[in-house]
Structure formats: structure tokens, C-alpha cells
Amino acid sequence: MSFNQWLLFKIPTVVLGALIVGSAVILSVAGLLIVRMFVPHYKLKLHNDIAGPIFATLGVVYAVLLAFVVVIVWQNFDRSNSDVQGEANCLVDMYRDAEAFPSDFRNGIRALVEEYAQAVVNDEWRSMERGESSPLVRDVLKKMWSSYSGYEPKTEAEKTFYAESVRKMNELGELRRMRLMDSRTGVNSLLWFVLIVGGIVTITFTFFFGSENLTAQMIMALLLAVLISLILFTILAMDFPFTGSISISPEPFTQTAANW
């Protein structure tokens, strides 16, 4: 489990967000006051003409980077949610397709499909919060494969439904592997380093503008810190789609029984 995932797993999301935003606000206000303590505003004001264009360029570069990461994280989150729905749909299709087989085989497959859905909801979903898989689900999947590999379809209808069921089994296994990978992989640590350092540099740059109104400058630095920290928190909260309060629900699996 990475450090970012550990934070989401151990600390409630609301508390974690408050800590991140609060820390950014405190550091931005404290930093501005410390700079003003040693350097008066009239000295800083001499460099405003130079600092302004540099800060504008810095802000644009950092904003583009933030926007890029937010879009990527959101797309990954949305794709993970779609994969979960696709995996649940595979179970529904396999349950229905079993109607074409003899009663003994049909009942066995349907029982395993139901067991798989229950194991995912009751066991693997909790394991994925830690970026781990469930041995129980893996064992059920092996039983399903054994059932299909040991059955010999007899009629043309059985052959058709058998081929479709095996295809759904392959798709089910692939979607599960993708779900498990998504539960333990997030934004690269190097990119996190760039995001955090970029945020610190951007906020720190505001300390070196010479404004006679210290309160106004403090408010502007504070608002910038709040905005950046909120975006970073959003990236963190959605980085691991199965960990924390902002996570994907197992609802598609709990609703499969209604579609049998």
C-alpha cells in the first residue's frame, strides 16, 4: 500500500481534506508574515514589474499541469466505475445463458455466479480498500472455470451458449484484473512531487509582491492556497477509486440478483 492510499485508508476523507487545506492556509499566511517581517513592502514593490510576468507564466504552467492531472484521474475513476458495471453485467449474462444447459450444470453455474457476486461485495471490496485481492473470489473463479472446462456441450444450442459463456468468463476475469490493478495504482510519485513543489513555489511567489495593503495581499495568498490545496485533495481523493469515502460503490454487484 502506497503512502497516499494509506492516508485515504486511515484518515476519514473529510478530515484529510480539512488537514490539507488548513495546512496550506496556515503555511501561506505564516510565510507571508515572515517575509514581511524581514523585507518591507516598499523594497518588494520595486520588483513588481518583473515579478508580475514571471508569476503569470508560472501560474499558467502550473494550472495546465493541474488540469491535466485532474482530467486523467477523473477519466481513470470513471473507467473503473464502468469496468465494475461491466463485470456485474457479465455475471447477469452468464446466469441467464445457463438456462440453455441441463439442470445439474445450470444450477451449479448459477450457484457459483451468485457466490462470486456475494464474495466480491462482502469480502473483496474491503480488501481493495487496502489495494489487495480476495482469495475467496479467486477460488470461486477457479471453480467456475473448472465447471466450464469439464462440460461437453451436446446440442447446437448448447454449443452456442457455451461459447458465449466462456467468452463472458474471459471478460469477467479481465475486468476483475483491471479492477484489482486500479485499486492499487495511482498517480506516479514523481508527478506528486512536481505537483506539491509546484504548488509551494506558486504560493511562495505571492509573498514577494510589494503591496501596501498587507491584509489584501494575505487574503489573495490565502485564497490561492485554498484553491490549489482543494485541487490537490481532489486528485488524492479520486486517485484510488476503491479507497476512502469518495470511492466506487459495489452497488452493481448487489443489484445483480434483481436481474437474474
C-alpha positions as CSV (number, residue, x, y, z in Angstrom):
1,M,0.0,0.0,0.0
2,S,1.4,3.4,-1.0
3,F,1.6,6.3,1.4
4,N,-1.2,8.1,-0.5
5,Q,-3.5,5.1,-0.3
6,W,-2.6,4.7,3.4
7,L,-3.7,8.2,4.1
8,L,-7.1,7.6,2.4
9,F,-7.5,4.3,4.2
10,K,-6.6,5.5,7.7
11,I,-7.9,9.1,7.8
12,P,-11.6,10.0,7.0
13,T,-11.8,11.8,3.7
14,V,-13.4,15.0,5.2
15,V,-10.8,15.1,8.0
16,L,-8.0,14.6,5.4
17,G,-9.3,17.4,3.2
18,A,-9.6,19.8,6.2
19,L,-6.0,19.0,7.2
20,I,-4.6,19.6,3.7
21,V,-6.5,22.8,3.1
22,G,-5.9,24.0,6.7
23,S,-2.1,23.3,6.5
24,A,-1.9,25.2,3.1
25,V,-3.7,28.2,4.6
26,I,-1.6,28.3,7.7
27,L,1.7,28.0,5.8
28,S,0.7,30.7,3.2
29,V,-0.3,33.2,5.9
30,A,2.8,32.4,8.1
31,G,5.1,32.6,5.1
32,L,3.8,36.0,4.0
33,L,4.1,37.4,7.5
34,I,7.7,36.1,7.9
35,V,8.7,37.6,4.6
36,R,7.1,41.0,5.5
37,M,8.9,40.8,8.9
38,F,12.3,40.9,7.2
39,V,11.6,42.7,4.0
40,P,9.4,45.9,3.9
41,H,6.8,46.2,1.2
42,Y,8.4,49.3,-0.5
43,K,11.5,47.2,-1.3
44,L,9.4,44.4,-2.7
45,K,7.4,46.9,-4.7
46,L,10.4,47.8,-6.8
47,H,10.4,44.3,-8.4
48,N,6.6,44.1,-9.1
49,D,7.1,44.9,-12.8
50,I,9.4,41.9,-13.2
51,A,7.7,39.6,-10.8
52,G,4.3,40.0,-12.4
53,P,5.0,38.5,-15.8
54,I,7.1,35.7,-14.2
55,F,4.2,34.9,-11.9
56,A,1.7,34.9,-14.7
57,T,3.8,32.4,-16.7
58,L,4.3,30.2,-13.6
59,G,0.6,30.3,-12.9
60,V,-0.3,29.2,-16.4
61,V,2.2,26.4,-16.5
62,Y,1.1,25.1,-13.1
63,A,-2.6,25.4,-13.9
64,V,-2.2,23.4,-17.1
65,L,-0.4,20.7,-15.1
66,L,-3.1,20.6,-12.5
67,A,-5.9,20.5,-15.1
68,F,-4.1,17.6,-17.0
69,V,-3.8,15.5,-13.8
70,V,-7.4,16.2,-12.7
71,V,-8.7,15.1,-16.1
72,I,-6.6,11.9,-16.1
73,V,-7.6,11.0,-12.6
74,W,-11.3,11.6,-13.3
75,Q,-11.1,9.6,-16.5
76,N,-9.5,6.7,-14.6
77,F,-12.1,6.9,-11.9
78,D,-14.9,6.9,-14.5
79,R,-13.3,4.0,-16.4
80,S,-13.0,2.0,-13.2
81,N,-16.7,2.6,-12.5
82,S,-17.6,1.4,-16.0
83,D,-15.4,-1.7,-15.6
84,V,-17.3,-2.6,-12.3
85,Q,-20.6,-2.3,-14.1
86,G,-19.3,-4.4,-17.0
87,E,-18.1,-7.1,-14.6
88,A,-21.5,-7.2,-12.9
89,N,-23.2,-7.4,-16.3
90,C,-21.1,-10.4,-17.2
91,L,-22.4,-12.2,-14.2
92,V,-26.0,-11.4,-15.2
93,D,-25.4,-12.7,-18.7
94,M,-23.7,-15.9,-17.5
95,Y,-26.6,-16.5,-15.1
96,R,-29.2,-16.1,-18.0
97,D,-27.2,-18.1,-20.5
98,A,-27.1,-21.0,-18.1
99,E,-30.8,-21.6,-19.0
100,A,-29.7,-23.4,-22.1
101,F,-27.8,-26.2,-20.2
102,P,-29.1,-29.2,-18.4
103,S,-30.4,-28.6,-14.9
104,D,-27.5,-30.0,-12.9
105,F,-24.9,-27.9,-14.8
106,R,-27.2,-24.9,-14.9
107,N,-27.9,-24.9,-11.2
108,G,-24.1,-25.3,-10.4
109,I,-23.1,-22.4,-12.6
110,R,-25.9,-20.2,-11.2
111,A,-24.9,-21.0,-7.6
112,L,-21.2,-20.1,-8.4
113,V,-22.3,-16.8,-10.1
114,E,-24.3,-15.9,-7.0
115,E,-21.4,-16.9,-4.8
116,Y,-19.0,-14.8,-6.8
117,A,-21.2,-11.7,-6.5
118,Q,-21.6,-12.1,-2.8
119,A,-17.9,-12.7,-2.3
120,V,-17.0,-9.5,-4.2
121,V,-19.4,-7.4,-2.2
122,N,-18.7,-8.9,1.2
123,D,-15.0,-9.7,1.0
124,E,-13.1,-8.3,-1.9
125,W,-14.5,-4.8,-1.7
126,R,-13.0,-4.4,1.8
127,S,-9.7,-5.9,0.6
128,M,-9.5,-3.5,-2.3
129,E,-9.5,-0.6,0.2
130,R,-6.0,-1.8,1.1
131,G,-5.1,-2.5,-2.6
132,E,-5.4,-6.3,-2.0
133,S,-7.4,-9.1,-3.7
134,S,-9.6,-11.7,-2.1
135,P,-8.6,-15.4,-2.1
136,L,-12.2,-16.3,-1.7
137,V,-13.2,-14.6,-5.0
138,R,-10.2,-16.2,-6.7
139,D,-11.3,-19.6,-5.6
140,V,-14.8,-19.1,-6.8
141,L,-13.5,-18.0,-10.2
142,K,-11.4,-21.2,-10.4
143,K,-14.5,-23.3,-9.6
144,M,-16.3,-21.6,-12.4
145,W,-13.5,-22.3,-14.9
146,S,-13.4,-25.9,-13.8
147,S,-17.1,-26.3,-14.3
148,Y,-17.0,-24.9,-17.8
149,S,-13.8,-26.8,-18.8
150,G,-15.3,-30.1,-17.6
151,Y,-18.6,-29.7,-19.5
152,E,-19.1,-31.0,-23.0
153,P,-22.0,-29.3,-24.9
154,K,-24.1,-31.7,-26.9
155,T,-26.7,-29.8,-28.9
156,E,-26.0,-26.9,-31.3
157,A,-27.9,-24.6,-28.9
158,E,-25.7,-25.7,-26.0
159,K,-22.6,-25.1,-28.1
160,T,-23.7,-21.6,-29.0
161,F,-24.4,-20.7,-25.4
162,Y,-21.3,-22.5,-24.1
163,A,-19.1,-20.4,-26.4
164,E,-20.8,-17.2,-25.3
165,S,-20.5,-18.2,-21.6
166,V,-16.8,-18.9,-22.0
167,R,-16.3,-15.5,-23.7
168,K,-18.1,-13.9,-20.8
169,M,-15.9,-15.8,-18.4
170,N,-12.8,-14.4,-20.1
171,E,-14.3,-10.9,-20.0
172,L,-15.1,-11.3,-16.3
173,G,-11.6,-12.3,-15.4
174,E,-10.1,-9.4,-17.4
175,L,-12.4,-6.9,-15.8
176,R,-11.6,-8.2,-12.3
177,R,-7.9,-8.0,-13.0
178,M,-8.3,-4.4,-14.2
179,R,-10.4,-3.6,-11.1
180,L,-7.7,-5.0,-8.8
181,M,-5.0,-3.1,-10.7
182,D,-7.0,0.1,-10.3
183,S,-7.3,-0.5,-6.6
184,R,-3.6,-0.3,-6.0
185,T,-2.2,2.0,-8.6
186,G,-2.3,5.8,-8.5
187,V,-0.5,8.9,-9.7
188,N,3.2,8.4,-10.0
189,S,5.2,9.6,-7.0
190,L,7.4,11.8,-9.3
191,L,4.3,13.6,-10.6
192,W,3.1,14.1,-7.0
193,F,6.5,15.6,-6.2
194,V,6.1,18.0,-9.1
195,L,2.5,18.9,-8.1
196,I,3.4,19.6,-4.5
197,V,6.6,21.5,-5.2
198,G,4.8,23.5,-7.9
199,G,2.1,24.4,-5.5
200,I,4.5,25.6,-2.9
201,V,6.5,27.6,-5.4
202,T,3.4,29.2,-6.8
203,I,2.1,30.2,-3.4
204,T,5.5,31.4,-2.2
205,F,5.8,33.6,-5.2
206,T,2.9,35.7,-3.9
207,F,4.9,36.6,-0.8
208,F,7.4,38.7,-2.8
209,F,4.9,41.2,-4.2
210,G,5.1,44.6,-2.6
211,S,1.5,45.6,-1.6
212,E,0.9,48.4,0.9
213,N,-2.3,46.6,2.0
214,L,-1.0,43.6,3.8
215,T,-4.5,42.3,4.6
216,A,-5.5,42.3,0.9
217,Q,-2.3,40.5,-0.1
218,M,-2.8,38.0,2.7
219,I,-6.3,37.3,1.6
220,M,-5.2,36.8,-2.0
221,A,-2.4,34.4,-1.0
222,L,-4.9,32.6,1.3
223,L,-7.4,32.1,-1.5
224,L,-4.8,30.8,-3.9
225,A,-3.6,28.4,-1.3
226,V,-7.2,27.1,-0.7
227,L,-7.8,26.7,-4.4
228,I,-4.5,24.8,-5.0
229,S,-4.9,22.6,-1.9
230,L,-8.5,21.7,-2.8
231,I,-7.4,20.6,-6.3
232,L,-4.6,18.5,-4.9
233,F,-7.0,17.0,-2.4
234,T,-9.4,16.2,-5.2
235,I,-6.7,14.4,-7.1
236,L,-5.7,12.5,-4.0
237,A,-9.3,11.5,-3.1
238,M,-10.0,10.2,-6.6
239,D,-6.6,8.7,-7.2
240,F,-7.6,5.3,-5.7
241,P,-11.1,4.7,-6.8
242,F,-11.8,1.9,-4.2
243,T,-10.3,3.6,-1.1
244,G,-11.8,6.3,1.1
245,S,-15.2,7.9,1.2
246,I,-15.0,9.1,-2.4
247,S,-15.0,5.6,-3.9
248,I,-16.8,3.4,-6.3
249,S,-19.8,1.5,-4.8
250,P,-20.3,-2.3,-5.1
251,E,-24.0,-1.4,-6.0
252,P,-23.8,-3.1,-9.5
253,F,-23.0,-6.4,-7.8
254,T,-25.7,-6.1,-5.1
255,Q,-28.2,-5.4,-7.8
256,T,-27.4,-8.4,-9.9
257,A,-29.9,-10.6,-8.1
258,A,-32.7,-8.3,-9.3
259,N,-31.7,-9.1,-12.9
260,W,-31.3,-12.8,-12.7
